[in-house]
Every structure is written in structure tokens, then in C-alpha cells.
Amino acid sequence: MAPPASPVAPMKATSNGSFQGENPLDFALPLLILQICLVVVFTRTLAFLLKPLRQPRVIAEVIGGILLGPSALGRSEKFLHTVFPAKSMTVLDTVANIGLLFFLFLIGLELDIRAIRRTGKKSLGIAVAGITLPFVLGVFTSFVLRSTVSKGVSQGPFLVFIGVALSITAFPVLARILAELKLLTTDVGRIAMSAAAINDVAAWILLALAIALTGTNTSPLVSVWVLLCGAGFVGFCIFALRPLLAMMARRSPDGEPVKELYICITLSLVLAASFVTDTIGIHALFGAFVVGIVVPKDGPFAGVLIEKIEDLVSGLFLPLYFVSSGLKTNVATISGGLSWGLLVLVIFTASFGKIVGTVALSMMCKVHFREALALGFLMNTKGLVELIVLNIGKDRKVLNDQTFAIFVLMALFTTFITTPLVMAIYKPARRGAPYKNRSFFRKNPDTELRMLACFHSTRNIPTMINLIESSRGTRKRGRLTVYAMHLMELSERSSAISMVHKARYNGLPFWNKKTDDTNSNKDHMVIAFEAYEQLSTVKVRPMTAISSLNDIHEDICASAHHKSVAMILLPFHKHQRLDGTMESLGNSFRSVNERVLRHAPCSVGILVDRGLGGTAQVSASDVSYNVVVAFFGGRDDREALAYGMRLAEHPGIVMTLVKFVAPPGKTLIFGAKLVGITSDKNKKILKEEDCGDEKEDDESFLAEYMSVRNSKNKEGGEPSMLYEEKVVESKAEICVVLKSMGRNVNLFVVGRMPPTAPLVDSTSDCAELGPVGSFLASSEFSSTASVVVLQQYNPTASQPLVVEEADYELPETSMA
């Protein structure tokens, strides 16, 4: 007997081209390519439009899927049959699910079971309450739905699916929202992440139960066998696969590339495990998720796996899954008062259960009401896992079209309102105790000096370390403590939030304390600083700040205040190429520097790196630099001179103070004091008439410098502090003097805004460096001399981000 004919003829893979009279959209591969391109462009455009609302990208992808489906664009039969014909859905769903397999593998890689085991009782209790109450409410909701829009479905599986759908918290989406709101390192963020991780694992266990209860065979023994086999698979992964993966991880040491064979074996294991769990009858996703969990998190192995597959999976294949869901979602099925009433009921039940359960237990754990309410809204976040549950329920005929659409809209609504609600009710105030030493220019130079050195790549690290070594001074002047902060941009990648497990409890950016054997995932950027600490008397404390470049300055300034630093050292947004020209790294880094200059609670230095000491770290005995401090006058120049005096204490440094003066009867100020150049597009010169007090302060500090210089020269040996005066009256003469010195100088130290006009150029794109610094940083000036441009802390001009409270006590931090 011949097999029954298929209702939809299978598509061939490739066409012979339109010139052969064939339509490429009638073939699987060109149609899939068109679908992927359309989906990516459409969802990315929506994500860009929703960015001002600070919504996670998953919102744009879910909305994009719905709009491409029968709810909007798909209402056009021509569009739907041309771009998403029924015969192509098998290929589309298959590719989307392959992408989903590897995305679940990535989620497993980011979930550290050891961190979940170490979760405190507070987070565990909040997670349990956040699951239990909405699950119970989901049971009652399921009875209402079965009596109205879901008549005839099996009660057991339907009950479990509804309970799971209402009780899920999306761990990856929640992490993204917390990072966007800068709450990852607060108490609220820490509790939310721990509770969401527990919730995620519990949700998968409940989902496995729900899937086991579904199927065509109604015998309860089948469900028991499915669960037992699933438990056996998990045991096999723990006791058989984990040792194999651990062996490959051990053979992939830091600093060496991971073997391609190991990557291939791991990715093949993901597919094999997915096949096994699909054969068992749970779902292919579980196999990928479990393999991700058992992969060792120590060392570079897990990180390399993420790098290899993340961009392709989350950028191209995952949006296809949202479109696949959107094509199944028809909002038009929600029509009439009953359907909309059920939608309101489901949203209320989901939100009420999550928020009330979380808030109630948080209050019992003595969490402040506002923080408890924020936790409730955060735990109400839905996302990809919710859609997975709903899609599996629809594929298993547990959810019909109307119920499916209701729950998709519920997930979309609850996630969409999370960010604005949390922003409205909870904005953690940045508080800190006031401190005195906010600059190099201080009354008592024997006090401890603290610096915050920021970097965003390895390129600036050698020069920064050499500059720190030059700044260490002598012991009688107080020790030097450096906080080395790695600035990492919070990208759209889900793995950008994988460092949340290292967050400290004091609300500061991530702080890497001494690493033990159980947590050896170090930031490779700070290893050079740690090695330098071992060879010097300088104390180095590595830190990591992960934020978007639009607000990473908040982390920098808040950390500077909490650590009571005297200077923030920032890398210039341009780097020097091999031919000596300066190449920009992007306007975003320049904007970061400008914002720090505006909000810093202390002095700020910008380092123009031209290889101080070469491309490697220089030992203390090999330091031999000529440093020039260009002095025109003003508070920033006094700060530059104070820093230069600190540099001159190093036995290998000769510092020359070059004072620029005008001829008798003339002035470089032209009767006005130059305060600065605005950092907007106009770059207007800001002027102020009175400059008498500044001149007195300049003369007083210059007299102090001469006194220190004379006392050092009396000690004998080669003089390390020199003094020159240069008479100039024009921009050209200043440029000639600076260029003549640039040939033999390793480092220039200048003030950002000296009260001089001749070097001001309104066309300069380096307003953050000021007039002198902009010239010294230009390619025409030098290709060998590095520059440090200093802005002295000015309490009247600064716009502080930290509220100072005299009775505020900083959390204890280990200095060991």
C-alpha cells in the first residue's frame, strides 16, 4: 500500500537562479537567507527604537516576531505566503531550534551551581516564595481558563504548564535589566540575581515534569519512565561527561589557545545530549542546558566556548525563534470582553503572585519596603524561557491559539513594565563620607596618596605601570596605593553579565579580591598590575567596572569617592600608530573622559600614551626619564607642578619646570583669565576678568618649589629639579619652545586650563585636554613624548555624583 501523500511538497534546497526561470523564494536556502536578513534588520531596528526606554533586546525581538506574524504584517496573505509560506516553516523552526539549543547551552555556561549552593537563606527564601505563590495562583487560573477558552485539554499537564508559565523569572533578561539600571552590585541586584538563578533551575525541573505529563500515551507509567530516564541522564552528565569536560578544561591553560578538537567535542556533546533528551521525551533543550551547567567554569575554557558561538547564535539564530513564536501568535484571537478579561486576569495573577510573594518574604527578612518592592518587580521579569514553555505547550497541544496569545502578551507586558517601575520606585542613592586629600596639591605631602588608574585595553598598561612607578615617591612622603580599574563596555552579549558572581556587597563596581582555587577566573588585564605590586612598594588593587559607555563615568567617579583617591588617571581616546600619527578609538571614549572631568570628586589626569619607557614594564633601577612641567599659571598648572614634584622624588627622574612669561608690558592673558573651553560642539572660550588671587597663589607655590629645589641641590649629586624661564608673546613662540624641548623629553606634565589664550584653537577636537595639552597631543608635535594633562579638583565647578554625609560609614574593605 502506497504511503499517503504529504499535504505540503518538500522544498528543494537551492535554485538554478532567476535567469533559468526559477523563483529563488521557492527553494529552502535562499528563502531562509531572506527570512534571516529580514528578521535581523527588523528586530534590530525595533531594539534601536526602544533603546531610549532602556528595554532589553528580548522585548524588541518578541514584538518583532508578533508584528511579522498574523497579528500585523502577516495579515497580508501575499506577504505571509511569499516570505513565510507554510512549506518553509519546518526549515525555519529547525534552524531556530538549533540556535535555541546552543543558546540554552550558553545559559547553562553562565549558571554556576557552586554560586547557587552558596546562596544565602534570604535569596533562597525569596526564590521559593517567588515560585510557590504564583504557581498556586496559576493552578486556580488554570481552572478558569479550562472552563472558558481551553475546554477539553488534559487537566494535569495544563495545570503544570500554567503554573510554570506564571512562576518563571528570566535570569538572562533580569541580569540585562539590572546591568542597565546599574543595580548589579547593590544588595537588591545581588539578591535578585541569586533568587533568579534558583528560580531558573526550579523552572526547568518543573518544565521537565510538565513535558513528562504530556504525550499521546495516557498511561501514568510512561511519565514516570520519562522522569526516571531524565534523572538518569542528569546523573550520567555529572559523573561521566563532567570529568571529560574537566580534563579538556585542565588541558587549556591560561594564555594558550584552546584546541579546536576540544571545541568540536564539546559542541558535538551538546547536540548528542539534545538528541538523547529528545529521545527520552523531555525536550532537546534540556540536554543542551545540562551540558552547559556541567562544563567547568574555571579557566578560559568556558569563556572560549562562549566567544566561539555567542555572536552567531544570539545575533542570527535566536531572533528566528522569536519570529517562529510570533508566527504562532495571533493577537486577533483575543477578541471580546471575555478574552480581554482573561488577559487582565493572567497579567494580574502573574504579577500579584510574584510581587506579593517576593515582597512578603523580603519584609520578613527585614529588607526595606522600597527595596522589597523593587525586588518584586524585578522577579516578575519574563523572557525567553517563558516563550520556550509556551511554545512547547502549544506544540504538545496543551495550549490553544487563544491561550498561547494571552500568555505571550502577558510575558511581554510584565517584562516591558519592569524597567520603568523599578526606576520609578528605587534609585539607590550614592552616599559617601567626605574626605580631604582630593589632589596632589595638598598642605601635608606626607599623607598617603591614592590614585585610580583606568584602562580599557592592554595597550595603555605598560605606560600606566611605568607612570605609577615614577609616581611612587619616597616613603617619608607617604605610600602610594593604586586602584587599577578595567573599564568594560556592557555590550548586548548575554555573557557580559557573567561577572555578576564576583560582585561585592558594598555597591561598588566589581572588586577582585585574592582568588582562591575555587574561583580562578581572573581578569587577564590586571595580571600585569599584580606582578608589578610584587616587585614594588606600591599597593595595587585591581577592579573591574562593567557599564555602558554612556554612564560608566558614574562607576569611575563613585569608586574614586569611596576609595578617597586624589587623582583619576584616564587614557586619551587616541592612540599612536606605527607611523606616529594619532588615531581615534571612537568618540564614546572621549565622552567618557569629558563626563569624568565634569563630575570627578578629585583631580583628573588624562594620559596621552606615546610609549613611556617603551612597550614593556621598566624596573625601578632602569627608570631614567626627563620630565618637563610647562607652567603658565592657574590652579591646573599648580596641580601639574605638584605632580611633577612628586615625580622628581624618584631617583631616576630629572624634572624641569619651564615657566612661560610674557615680555615686560605684555601679558599672555590679554587682560582676561581663561577658565576653559566648553565641551559641546561650539567649543566657546569661557573668560573671567579677575585673576589677582590666582597670580598670588602661583607665586607662593613657585617659591615653595624653589625652596624644595634648593634644599635638594644642597644634598649633592646630580640635580633632579631644574628651573627655566621662557619669554614668549605669541602662539608661534610657545610652539617653538615646546617643540625644541620635545626631542629629549620622555614626559610632559601640563595643566588642562592655564590662563593663556595664544594656544587656543576653536577647531581642536581635544577640548578635554585644553589648549596646551591639545597641541602636545597632536601628531605634528612629537612621536615619542607622552603627556599627562591634569585638572585640579575644584569644589565650586565639580558636579558631584556622590552625596556626602558626615555620619556615613564606608563598608569595610579588605586591604590584604
Secondary structure, 3 states (H helix, E strand, C coil): CCCCCCCCCCCCCCCCCHHHCCCHHHCHHHHHHHHHHHHHHHHHHHHHHHHHHCCCHHHHHHHHHHHHCCCCHHHCHHHHHHHCCHHHHHHHHHHHHHHHHHHHHHHHHHCCHHHHHCCCHHHHHHHHHHHHHHHHHHHHHHHHHHCCCCCCCCHHHHHHHHHHHHHCCCHHHHHHHHHHCCCCCCHHHHHHHHHHHHHHHHHHHHHHHHHHHCCCCCCHHHHHHHHHHHHHHHHHHHHHHHHHHHHHHHCCCCCCCCCHHHHHHHHHHHHHHHHHHHHHCCCHHHHHHHHHHHCCCCCCHHHHHHHHHHHHHHHHHHHHHHHHHHHHCCHHHCCHHHHHHHHHHHHHHHHHHHHHHHHHHHHHCCCCHHHHHHHHHHHCCCCHHHHHHHHHHHHCCCCCHHHHHHHHHHHHHHHHHHHHHHHHHCCCCCEECCCCCCCCCCCCCCCCEEEEEEECCHHHHHHHHHHHHHCCCCHHHCCEEEEEEEEEECCCCHHHHHHHHHCCCCCCCEECCCCCCCCCCCCHHHHHHHHHHHCCCCEEEEEEEEECCCCHHHHHHHHHHHCCCCEEEEECCEEECCCCCEEECCHHHHHHHHHHHHHCCCEEEEEECCCCCCCCCCCHHHCCEEEEEEECCCHHHHHHHHHHHHHHCCCCEEEEEEEEECCCCCCCCCCCEEEEECCCCCCCEEEECCCHHHHHHHHHHHHHHHHHHHHHHCCCCCCCEEEEEEECCCHHHHHHHHHHHHCCCCEEEEECCCCCCCCCCCCCCCHHHHHHHHHHCCCCCCCCCEEEEEECCCCCCCCCCCEECCCCCCCCCCCC
